[in-house]
Amino acid sequence: MKDFFKSVLASIVGIFISSFIIGGVLVLLFFGFIGVLLSSSSDTFVLKNNSVLTIRLTGVMKDRVLENPIIEFFNLGEAKEMALTDILSAIKKAKENDDIKGIYISSGYFMASSASLTEIRDQLSDFKESGKFIIAYADDYMQGGYFLSTVADKVIMNPQGSLNLQGLSANPTFYKGLLDKIGVEMQIFKVGTYKSAVEPFILDKMSDASKEQVGSYMNDIWSTILGKVSESRGISVERLNQLTDTLPAFQEGEFSVKNHLVDTLMYESEVRQYLKTLLGVDDSKNLNVASVADMVTVKDIKKSKSTDQIAILYAEGSIVSGTKPTDINDKYLIKEIEKLQDDDNIKAVVFRVNSPGGSAYASEQIWKAVTDLKAKKPIVVSMGDYAASGGYYISSNASKIYAQPTTLTGSIGIFGMFPNVAGLTNKVGLSFDNVKTNKFSDYGDITRPMSEQEKAILQQYIERGYNLFLSRCSEGRNIPRETLEKIAEGRVWTGKQALEIGLVDAIGGLDDALKEAAKLANVSDFSIREYPKQVSPFEALFKTQTEDIATRALKEYLGSDFLLLKTIKDIKDLKEQDFIQARMPYSLQLN
């Protein structure tokens, strides 16, 4: 018995000591993390003379990115996110700063839309007016990386590398066969011949209308891309298409040089030596480089100190009903709009919209807030990669609308989707009964199919929402209703096509929208403020939620399939948003 008590006592002491050690390690880790966080947040990059700005294309591109200290510290998720705004800002600063002599583009594996890449490409073209050099290199050029890199003075590829030029394709996944097997029927209600977001749930292939619109906007995007590459590389569009059909990725490197797709072949170490030659740096000395992240803390020489301000309001992601700062939550965004409306120092607003749409109800609420803001000061929309369906809804009543030629917009139409799982419940032996007080008390019950009367009521509701959508766009764009009806029907257009039919006012990026906003507000000198204001890394530490970490993990393991999963979740999660959707059918990445 004495030995037993000795063992118990030893175990208790052991547990106590282990807990103390583990607790101590966790405390040290926590304070170490806080120390790293505080030191990193206060660091200011010192730009050296004779430097090169290095733009590394890797990960996923978004309009804005807030670095999450927990995710970065514990290395959760390998897929980095690039901030379009940081890249554009770095290029602008590099143009004006005499310490930077040129730009080096290192193209890797990344995901970005052609509209974002066009914005960067245009900024690089403006940079070249300074007389400074741009050099591009890649081990393997993806189409997006090559499109962007062709603006460079010299395009270099690894001797054993590849150049992926194969054109664009859309490959939607269809779930009808799977749903049929498990006994789930999707009951669809929509308006718009081209409103094809519901097709994967009710068809096993694309409808003729969907193929028509996707083929139209993809060919227009491809034509725009080839046009810019043709201009930079001195190769005709016809010849570029011929080369594309040879699959250059599987040809030897000399093939790309011979056909003027690239200028020369070098290993990366040789490229670094070449950069030293351009800078007049001795081989034995280090190359002074500044990354995009470094440039964030570098002073903007041309930054105005005027009290007159133009705000850039960012709206990126799916449109939902809610108060969260993620995606485009209507209540959260409306509060931001109201702040801008009441701030007398803000003379105009640039509304940066990058959204494929979402909740029709939330879109209407944001439209109202935009309308109220417009009554007090100019609001100019700058469309990003997407401003379609709900994204177009919230843009339609702006003072002016700018889009990139390859922006996907329009898609004026709405739909509703309700599952009927009666087939599934029958398969597994479940049965249900019902007692109700009124005819439609059990409306929305997914364990049975809808009656014809219920379907008719919902279809009328959908059509009423579509008519409201049309009215908002007709009034905002000053397009006669009968004219708008012909270009609506849920059809997606490129920015270039949208300009021709009056859905947008001009082709251009953020800078163009800012100039127009200043013109409308009658201000010549202004400072820029961005909203929603980004929290500091220290604040982000205490705002990190489990779902943020889970999202990053899913992005890492699912890759591009994450976008599909998120879209399905947004559509199906009825707790979070309106079941009536104004959403674009597919996303298109230039990989």
C-alpha positions as CSV (number, residue, x, y, z in Angstrom):
1,M,0.0,0.0,0.0
2,K,2.9,2.3,0.8
3,D,4.3,1.7,-2.7
4,F,0.9,2.5,-4.2
5,F,0.8,5.9,-2.4
6,K,4.4,6.6,-3.5
7,S,3.4,5.9,-7.2
8,V,0.3,8.1,-7.0
9,L,2.3,10.9,-5.3
10,A,5.1,10.6,-8.0
11,S,2.5,10.7,-10.7
12,I,0.9,13.8,-9.3
13,V,4.2,15.5,-8.9
14,G,5.1,14.5,-12.5
15,I,1.9,15.9,-13.9
16,F,2.4,19.1,-11.9
17,I,6.0,19.5,-13.2
18,S,5.0,18.7,-16.8
19,S,2.1,21.1,-16.7
20,F,4.4,23.8,-15.3
21,I,7.0,23.2,-18.0
22,I,4.4,23.1,-20.8
23,G,2.8,26.3,-19.4
24,G,6.1,28.0,-19.2
25,V,6.9,27.1,-22.8
26,L,3.5,28.4,-24.0
27,V,4.0,31.6,-22.1
28,L,7.5,32.0,-23.7
29,L,6.0,31.3,-27.1
30,F,3.2,33.8,-26.5
31,F,5.6,36.6,-25.4
32,G,8.0,35.7,-28.1
33,F,5.2,36.0,-30.7
34,I,4.2,39.3,-29.2
35,G,7.8,40.5,-29.4
36,V,8.1,39.5,-33.0
37,L,4.8,41.1,-33.8
38,L,5.7,44.4,-32.1
39,S,9.1,44.6,-33.7
40,S,7.8,43.7,-37.2
41,S,5.0,46.2,-37.0
42,S,7.5,49.0,-36.1
43,D,10.1,48.2,-38.8
44,T,10.7,50.7,-41.5
45,F,12.5,49.6,-44.6
46,V,15.6,51.7,-45.4
47,L,15.8,51.9,-49.2
48,K,19.4,51.9,-50.4
49,N,20.7,53.7,-53.4
50,N,21.0,51.8,-56.7
51,S,18.2,49.4,-55.8
52,V,15.9,47.2,-57.8
53,L,12.2,46.7,-56.9
54,T,11.5,42.9,-57.0
55,I,7.9,41.9,-57.8
56,R,7.5,38.2,-57.1
57,L,4.3,36.7,-58.5
58,T,3.2,33.8,-56.3
59,G,0.1,32.8,-54.5
60,V,-3.4,34.3,-54.9
61,M,-4.0,37.9,-55.9
62,K,-6.7,40.0,-54.1
63,D,-7.4,43.8,-54.1
64,R,-6.3,44.1,-50.5
65,V,-4.6,41.7,-48.1
66,L,-4.3,42.0,-44.3
67,E,-1.3,40.0,-43.0
68,N,-2.6,37.7,-40.2
69,P,0.2,37.5,-37.5
70,I,-1.1,34.1,-36.1
71,I,-1.2,32.5,-39.5
72,E,2.2,33.9,-40.5
73,F,3.8,33.1,-37.1
74,F,2.7,29.4,-37.1
75,N,3.0,29.1,-40.9
76,L,-0.6,28.1,-41.4
77,G,-1.2,27.8,-45.1
78,E,1.4,28.0,-47.7
79,A,-0.7,29.8,-50.3
80,K,0.4,33.4,-49.9
81,E,-1.9,36.3,-51.0
82,M,-0.7,39.2,-53.1
83,A,-2.3,42.6,-52.6
84,L,-2.9,44.4,-55.9
85,T,-2.9,47.7,-54.1
86,D,0.5,47.1,-52.6
87,I,2.0,46.1,-56.0
88,L,0.5,49.2,-57.6
89,S,1.7,51.5,-54.8
90,A,5.2,50.0,-54.9
91,I,5.5,50.6,-58.7
92,K,4.4,54.2,-58.3
93,K,6.9,54.8,-55.5
94,A,9.6,53.2,-57.6
95,K,9.0,55.5,-60.5
96,E,9.4,58.6,-58.4
97,N,12.2,57.4,-56.1
98,D,15.8,58.0,-57.5
99,D,17.2,55.2,-55.3
100,I,15.3,52.6,-57.5
101,K,16.8,52.1,-60.9
102,G,14.6,49.4,-62.2
103,I,12.1,46.6,-61.6
104,Y,12.7,42.9,-61.7
105,I,9.6,40.7,-62.2
106,S,10.0,37.1,-61.0
107,S,7.0,35.1,-62.2
108,G,6.0,31.9,-60.4
109,Y,2.9,29.9,-59.9
110,F,0.0,32.1,-58.9
111,M,-3.7,32.8,-59.5
112,A,-5.0,36.1,-60.8
113,S,-7.6,37.5,-63.1
114,S,-6.6,39.2,-66.3
115,A,-8.2,42.4,-65.1
116,S,-5.9,42.7,-62.1
117,L,-2.9,41.8,-64.3
118,T,-4.0,44.5,-66.8
119,E,-4.0,47.0,-64.0
120,I,-0.5,46.1,-63.0
121,R,0.7,46.0,-66.6
122,D,-0.7,49.5,-67.2
123,Q,1.1,50.7,-64.1
124,L,4.4,49.2,-65.3
125,S,3.9,50.9,-68.7
126,D,3.6,54.2,-66.8
127,F,6.8,53.3,-64.9
128,K,8.7,52.9,-68.2
129,E,8.2,56.6,-68.9
130,S,10.8,57.3,-66.2
131,G,13.5,55.7,-68.4
132,K,14.2,53.0,-65.8
133,F,14.4,49.3,-66.9
134,I,12.0,46.4,-66.4
135,I,13.4,42.9,-66.5
136,A,11.2,39.8,-66.3
137,Y,12.3,36.2,-65.6
138,A,10.6,32.9,-64.9
139,D,11.5,29.2,-64.5
140,D,8.2,28.4,-66.1
141,Y,5.9,31.1,-67.4
142,M,2.2,30.7,-66.7
143,Q,-0.2,32.5,-69.1
144,G,-0.9,35.2,-66.6
145,G,2.7,35.7,-65.7
146,Y,3.7,35.9,-69.3
147,F,0.9,38.3,-70.2
148,L,2.2,40.6,-67.4
149,S,5.9,40.1,-68.2
150,T,5.7,41.0,-71.8
151,V,5.6,44.7,-70.8
152,A,9.2,44.3,-69.7
153,D,12.2,45.6,-71.7
154,K,13.7,42.1,-71.7
155,V,11.8,38.8,-71.2
156,I,14.1,36.0,-69.9
157,M,13.3,32.3,-69.4
158,N,15.3,29.5,-67.8
159,P,17.0,27.3,-70.4
160,Q,15.1,24.3,-69.1
161,G,12.0,26.2,-68.4
162,S,8.7,26.4,-70.2
163,L,6.2,29.0,-71.5
164,N,2.6,28.0,-71.1
165,L,0.5,29.6,-73.8
166,Q,-2.6,27.5,-74.6
167,G,-5.6,29.8,-74.6
168,L,-8.6,30.0,-72.2
169,S,-11.2,27.4,-71.3
170,A,-14.1,27.0,-68.9
171,N,-14.7,23.6,-67.4
172,P,-17.7,23.8,-65.0
173,T,-18.6,20.8,-62.9
174,F,-22.2,19.5,-63.0
175,Y,-23.8,17.8,-60.0
176,K,-27.1,16.7,-61.4
177,G,-26.0,13.0,-61.8
178,L,-24.7,12.9,-58.2
179,L,-27.9,14.5,-56.9
180,D,-30.1,12.1,-58.8
181,K,-28.2,9.1,-57.3
182,I,-28.6,10.3,-53.8
183,G,-32.2,11.4,-54.3
184,V,-31.9,15.2,-54.1
185,E,-33.8,17.5,-56.5
186,M,-32.9,21.1,-56.8
187,Q,-36.0,23.2,-57.4
188,I,-34.9,26.2,-59.5
189,F,-36.6,29.6,-59.9
190,K,-34.9,32.2,-62.1
191,V,-35.2,35.1,-64.5
192,G,-32.8,35.5,-67.4
193,T,-32.0,33.2,-70.3
194,Y,-28.3,33.5,-69.6
195,K,-28.6,33.2,-65.8
196,S,-26.6,29.9,-65.7
197,A,-25.4,29.8,-62.1
198,V,-28.1,27.2,-61.4
199,E,-27.2,24.9,-64.4
200,P,-24.7,22.6,-62.6
201,F,-27.6,21.5,-60.3
202,I,-30.2,20.8,-63.0
203,L,-28.2,19.9,-66.1
204,D,-25.4,17.6,-67.1
205,K,-23.8,20.0,-69.5
206,M,-23.8,23.7,-70.4
207,S,-27.0,25.1,-72.1
208,D,-26.6,26.6,-75.6
209,A,-27.2,30.1,-74.0
210,S,-24.5,29.5,-71.5
211,K,-22.0,28.3,-74.1
212,E,-22.8,31.4,-76.2
213,Q,-22.1,33.9,-73.4
214,V,-19.0,32.1,-72.1
215,G,-17.6,31.8,-75.6
216,S,-18.3,35.4,-76.2
217,Y,-16.6,36.9,-73.1
218,M,-13.7,34.4,-73.2
219,N,-12.9,35.1,-76.8
220,D,-13.0,38.8,-76.1
221,I,-10.7,38.5,-73.1
222,W,-8.3,36.3,-75.1
223,S,-8.4,38.8,-78.0
224,T,-7.5,41.7,-75.5
225,I,-4.6,39.7,-74.0
226,L,-3.1,38.8,-77.4
227,G,-3.5,42.4,-78.5
228,K,-1.4,43.7,-75.7
229,V,1.2,40.9,-76.1
230,S,1.3,41.6,-79.8
231,E,2.0,45.2,-79.2
232,S,4.8,44.5,-76.7
233,R,6.5,41.6,-78.5
234,G,6.0,42.7,-82.1
235,I,4.2,39.5,-83.1
236,S,0.9,39.6,-84.9
237,V,-2.2,38.3,-83.2
238,E,-2.6,35.7,-86.0
239,R,0.9,34.5,-85.4
240,L,0.4,34.4,-81.6
241,N,-2.6,32.1,-82.1
242,Q,-0.6,29.9,-84.4
243,L,2.1,29.6,-81.8
244,T,-0.5,29.0,-79.0
245,D,-1.7,26.0,-81.0
246,T,1.7,24.4,-80.9
247,L,1.7,24.2,-77.1
248,P,4.9,26.1,-76.5
249,A,5.1,24.7,-73.0
250,F,6.3,21.4,-74.5
251,Q,8.8,22.9,-76.9
252,E,12.5,23.5,-76.2
253,G,13.5,26.9,-74.9
254,E,15.1,27.9,-78.2
255,F,11.6,27.6,-79.8
256,S,10.4,30.5,-77.6
257,V,13.5,32.6,-78.5
258,K,13.3,31.8,-82.2
259,N,9.7,32.9,-82.3
260,H,10.3,36.1,-80.3
261,L,8.1,35.0,-77.3
262,V,11.1,35.6,-75.1
263,D,14.4,37.5,-75.6
264,T,16.9,35.1,-74.2
265,L,17.5,32.1,-72.0
266,M,19.4,32.4,-68.7
267,Y,19.6,30.7,-65.3
268,E,18.4,32.7,-62.4
269,S,22.0,33.2,-61.1
270,E,22.9,34.7,-64.5
271,V,19.9,37.0,-64.3
272,R,21.2,38.4,-61.0
273,Q,24.6,39.0,-62.7
274,Y,22.8,40.7,-65.6
275,L,21.0,43.0,-63.1
276,K,24.3,43.9,-61.6
277,T,25.6,44.8,-65.0
278,L,22.6,47.1,-65.6
279,L,23.2,48.8,-62.3
280,G,27.0,49.0,-62.7
281,V,27.5,46.9,-59.6
282,D,30.7,44.9,-59.1
283,D,30.2,41.1,-59.2
284,S,31.6,40.7,-55.7
285,K,29.0,43.1,-54.2
286,N,25.5,42.3,-53.2
287,L,22.5,43.4,-55.3
288,N,20.3,45.9,-53.4
289,V,16.7,44.8,-53.7
290,A,13.4,46.0,-52.3
291,S,10.3,43.7,-52.2
292,V,6.7,44.9,-52.5
293,A,6.3,44.3,-48.8
294,D,9.4,46.5,-48.1
295,M,8.0,49.3,-50.2
296,V,4.9,49.5,-48.0
297,T,6.8,51.5,-45.4
298,V,8.8,53.6,-47.8
299,K,7.7,57.2,-47.9
300,D,5.6,58.2,-50.9
301,I,7.4,61.3,-52.3
302,K,4.3,62.5,-54.2
303,K,1.8,62.0,-51.3
304,S,-0.4,65.0,-50.9
305,K,-1.0,66.6,-47.5
306,S,-4.2,68.3,-48.6
307,T,-7.1,68.2,-46.1
308,D,-9.4,67.6,-49.1
309,Q,-9.7,63.8,-49.3
310,I,-10.9,61.2,-51.8
311,A,-11.8,57.9,-50.2
312,I,-11.3,54.5,-51.8
313,L,-14.0,52.1,-50.5
314,Y,-13.2,48.5,-51.1
315,A,-15.9,45.9,-51.6
316,E,-14.4,42.5,-52.4
317,G,-16.0,39.0,-52.2
318,S,-19.5,37.6,-52.1
319,I,-22.4,39.9,-51.1
320,V,-24.1,38.6,-48.0
321,S,-26.4,39.8,-45.2
322,G,-24.4,40.4,-42.1
323,T,-22.1,42.5,-40.0
324,K,-18.7,40.8,-40.5
325,P,-15.8,42.6,-42.0
326,T,-15.1,39.7,-44.3
327,D,-16.6,39.5,-47.9
328,I,-19.2,42.2,-48.5
329,N,-21.5,42.1,-45.5
330,D,-24.3,44.6,-46.2
331,K,-24.7,46.1,-42.7
332,Y,-20.9,46.4,-42.2
333,L,-20.4,48.1,-45.6
334,I,-23.4,50.4,-45.2
335,K,-21.9,51.7,-41.9
336,E,-18.7,52.5,-43.8
337,I,-20.6,54.3,-46.5
338,E,-22.5,56.4,-43.9
339,K,-19.1,57.4,-42.4
340,L,-18.0,58.7,-45.8
341,Q,-21.3,60.4,-46.3
342,D,-21.0,62.4,-43.1
343,D,-17.3,63.2,-43.3
344,D,-17.0,66.8,-44.8
345,N,-13.3,66.3,-45.5
346,I,-14.1,63.6,-48.0
347,K,-15.0,65.3,-51.2
348,A,-15.6,62.2,-53.4
349,V,-15.5,58.4,-53.1
350,V,-14.1,55.8,-55.4
351,F,-16.0,52.5,-54.9
352,R,-13.8,49.6,-55.7
353,V,-16.1,46.7,-56.5
354,N,-14.6,43.2,-57.0
355,S,-17.6,40.8,-56.6
356,P,-19.4,38.1,-58.6
357,G,-22.6,38.9,-56.6
358,G,-24.6,37.2,-54.0
359,S,-27.7,38.0,-52.0
360,A,-30.2,40.1,-53.9
361,Y,-31.6,41.5,-50.7
362,A,-28.2,42.6,-49.4
363,S,-27.4,44.1,-52.8
364,E,-30.5,46.3,-52.7
365,Q,-29.6,47.6,-49.2
366,I,-26.1,48.6,-50.4
367,W,-27.6,50.2,-53.5
368,K,-29.7,52.4,-51.3
369,A,-26.7,53.5,-49.2
370,V,-24.7,54.2,-52.4
371,T,-27.7,56.3,-53.7
372,D,-27.8,58.3,-50.5
373,L,-24.1,58.9,-50.7
374,K,-24.3,60.0,-54.3
375,A,-26.9,62.7,-53.3
376,K,-24.2,64.4,-51.2
377,K,-20.9,63.8,-53.1
378,P,-19.6,62.1,-56.3
379,I,-19.1,58.3,-56.2
380,V,-17.1,56.7,-59.0
381,V,-17.0,52.9,-59.3
382,S,-13.8,51.2,-60.2
383,M,-14.6,47.6,-61.2
384,G,-12.0,44.9,-60.5
385,D,-11.9,41.4,-61.8
386,Y,-15.7,41.0,-61.4
387,A,-18.6,43.4,-60.8
388,A,-21.3,41.1,-62.0
389,S,-24.9,40.4,-61.0
390,G,-25.1,41.7,-57.4
391,G,-21.7,43.3,-58.0
392,Y,-23.3,45.3,-60.8
393,Y,-26.4,46.0,-58.8
394,I,-24.4,47.9,-56.1
395,S,-22.4,49.7,-58.9
396,S,-25.3,50.7,-61.1
397,N,-26.2,54.1,-59.5
398,A,-22.7,55.5,-59.3
399,S,-21.8,58.9,-60.8
400,K,-19.5,57.1,-63.2
401,I,-18.3,53.6,-63.8
402,Y,-14.8,52.5,-64.9
403,A,-13.9,48.9,-65.8
404,Q,-10.9,47.1,-67.2
405,P,-11.4,45.7,-70.7
406,T,-11.4,42.1,-69.3
407,T,-13.5,42.8,-66.2
408,L,-16.5,40.5,-66.1
409,T,-19.7,42.5,-65.4
410,G,-23.4,42.7,-66.2
411,S,-25.2,39.4,-65.4
412,I,-28.4,41.3,-64.6
413,G,-30.6,38.5,-63.3
414,I,-31.6,36.6,-60.2
415,F,-32.4,33.1,-59.1
416,G,-33.6,31.0,-56.1
417,M,-32.7,27.4,-55.4
418,F,-34.5,25.0,-53.0
419,P,-33.5,21.4,-52.4
420,N,-36.1,18.7,-52.2
421,V,-34.5,15.7,-50.3
422,A,-37.6,13.5,-50.4
423,G,-35.8,11.0,-52.6
424,L,-32.9,10.8,-50.2
425,T,-35.1,10.4,-47.1
426,N,-37.0,7.6,-48.8
427,K,-33.8,5.8,-49.6
428,V,-32.7,5.8,-46.0
429,G,-36.1,4.9,-44.6
430,L,-37.1,8.2,-43.0
431,S,-40.7,9.4,-43.0
432,F,-42.3,12.6,-41.9
433,D,-45.8,13.8,-40.8
434,N,-47.2,17.2,-40.4
435,V,-49.8,19.3,-38.6
436,K,-50.4,22.9,-39.6
437,T,-52.7,25.8,-38.9
438,N,-52.6,27.4,-42.4
439,K,-52.2,26.4,-46.0
440,F,-48.5,27.4,-46.3
441,S,-47.4,26.9,-42.7
442,D,-44.9,24.3,-43.8
443,Y,-43.6,26.4,-46.7
444,G,-39.9,25.8,-47.3
445,D,-40.0,22.2,-46.0
446,I,-37.2,20.5,-47.9
447,T,-38.5,17.0,-47.1
448,R,-41.1,17.3,-49.8
449,P,-41.5,18.8,-53.3
450,M,-43.1,22.2,-53.6
451,S,-46.7,22.3,-54.8
452,E,-47.5,24.1,-58.1
453,Q,-49.1,27.0,-56.2
454,E,-46.0,27.4,-54.0
455,K,-43.8,27.3,-57.1
456,A,-45.9,30.0,-58.8
457,I,-45.8,32.2,-55.7
458,L,-42.0,32.0,-55.5
459,Q,-41.5,32.5,-59.3
460,Q,-43.6,35.7,-59.0
461,Y,-41.4,36.8,-56.1
462,I,-38.2,36.2,-58.3
463,E,-39.7,38.1,-61.2
464,R,-40.5,41.0,-58.9
465,G,-36.9,41.1,-57.7
466,Y,-35.7,41.0,-61.3
467,N,-38.0,43.9,-62.2
468,L,-36.6,45.9,-59.3
469,F,-33.0,45.0,-60.4
470,L,-33.9,46.2,-64.0
471,S,-35.4,49.4,-62.6
472,R,-32.3,50.2,-60.5
473,C,-30.0,49.7,-63.5
474,S,-32.2,51.5,-66.0
475,E,-32.5,54.6,-63.8
476,G,-28.8,54.5,-62.7
477,R,-27.4,54.1,-66.2
478,N,-30.1,56.2,-67.9
479,I,-30.8,53.3,-70.3
480,P,-34.4,52.9,-71.5
481,R,-36.0,49.8,-69.8
482,E,-36.8,48.1,-73.2
483,T,-33.2,48.6,-74.3
484,L,-31.8,47.3,-71.0
485,E,-34.0,44.2,-71.1
486,K,-32.3,43.1,-74.3
487,I,-28.8,43.2,-72.7
488,A,-29.8,41.9,-69.3
489,E,-31.3,38.4,-69.1
490,G,-28.4,37.4,-66.8
491,R,-25.8,37.7,-69.5
492,V,-22.2,38.3,-68.6
493,W,-20.2,40.9,-70.5
494,T,-16.5,41.9,-70.5
495,G,-15.7,45.5,-69.6
496,K,-14.9,46.2,-73.3
497,Q,-18.3,44.9,-74.3
498,A,-20.1,46.7,-71.4
499,L,-18.7,50.0,-72.7
500,E,-20.2,49.4,-76.1
501,I,-23.6,48.7,-74.7
502,G,-23.6,51.5,-72.0
503,L,-23.2,49.4,-68.9
504,V,-20.0,51.2,-68.0
505,D,-18.7,54.7,-68.9
506,A,-15.0,54.2,-69.5
507,I,-12.1,51.8,-69.6
508,G,-9.6,52.3,-66.9
509,G,-8.2,51.4,-63.4
510,L,-8.1,52.8,-60.0
511,D,-6.0,55.8,-61.0
512,D,-8.5,56.7,-63.7
513,A,-11.4,56.5,-61.3
514,L,-9.5,58.7,-58.8
515,K,-8.9,61.4,-61.5
516,E,-12.6,61.3,-62.5
517,A,-13.7,61.6,-58.8
518,A,-11.5,64.6,-58.3
519,K,-12.8,66.2,-61.5
520,L,-16.4,65.6,-60.4
521,A,-15.7,67.0,-56.9
522,N,-13.8,70.0,-58.4
523,V,-10.6,69.4,-56.4
524,S,-7.1,69.6,-58.0
525,D,-5.1,68.5,-54.9
526,F,-6.2,65.8,-52.6
527,S,-5.0,63.1,-50.3
528,I,-6.3,59.5,-50.5
529,R,-7.8,57.5,-47.6
530,E,-8.7,53.8,-47.8
531,Y,-11.8,52.2,-46.3
532,P,-12.6,50.0,-44.4
533,K,-9.5,51.0,-42.5
534,Q,-7.2,48.0,-42.0
535,V,-6.4,47.0,-38.5
536,S,-2.9,46.8,-37.3
537,P,-1.2,43.4,-36.9
538,F,-1.5,43.7,-33.2
539,E,-5.3,44.3,-33.4
540,A,-5.6,41.4,-35.9
541,L,-4.0,39.1,-33.3
542,F,-7.0,39.5,-31.1
543,K,-9.6,39.4,-33.9
544,T,-8.4,36.2,-35.5
545,Q,-11.2,33.6,-35.5
546,T,-11.1,29.9,-35.9
547,E,-12.8,30.2,-39.2
548,D,-10.0,32.4,-40.5
549,I,-7.5,29.6,-39.8
550,A,-9.8,27.0,-41.2
551,T,-10.3,29.0,-44.4
552,R,-6.6,29.3,-45.0
553,A,-6.1,25.6,-44.5
554,L,-8.9,24.8,-46.9
555,K,-7.4,27.2,-49.5
556,E,-4.1,25.4,-49.2
557,Y,-5.4,21.9,-49.7
558,L,-8.2,22.6,-52.2
559,G,-6.4,25.2,-54.3
560,S,-8.7,26.6,-57.1
561,D,-11.5,24.2,-56.0
562,F,-11.9,26.3,-52.8
563,L,-13.7,29.0,-54.9
564,L,-16.2,26.4,-56.0
565,L,-16.8,25.1,-52.5
566,K,-17.2,28.6,-51.1
567,T,-19.7,29.5,-53.8
568,I,-21.8,26.4,-53.0
569,K,-21.6,27.3,-49.3
570,D,-22.7,30.9,-49.9
571,I,-25.7,29.7,-52.0
572,K,-26.7,26.9,-49.6
573,D,-26.1,28.7,-46.2
574,L,-29.6,30.1,-45.7
575,K,-28.8,31.1,-42.1
576,E,-26.4,33.7,-43.3
577,Q,-28.1,35.3,-46.3
578,D,-31.1,35.7,-48.6
579,F,-32.0,32.6,-50.6
580,I,-32.6,34.8,-53.6
581,Q,-29.3,35.3,-55.4
582,A,-27.9,37.7,-57.9
583,R,-24.7,35.8,-58.7
584,M,-22.4,35.2,-61.7
585,P,-22.2,31.7,-63.0
586,Y,-18.4,31.0,-63.1
587,S,-15.1,32.5,-62.1
588,L,-12.3,32.8,-64.6
589,Q,-8.6,32.8,-63.6
590,L,-5.8,33.5,-66.0
591,N,-3.4,30.7,-65.0
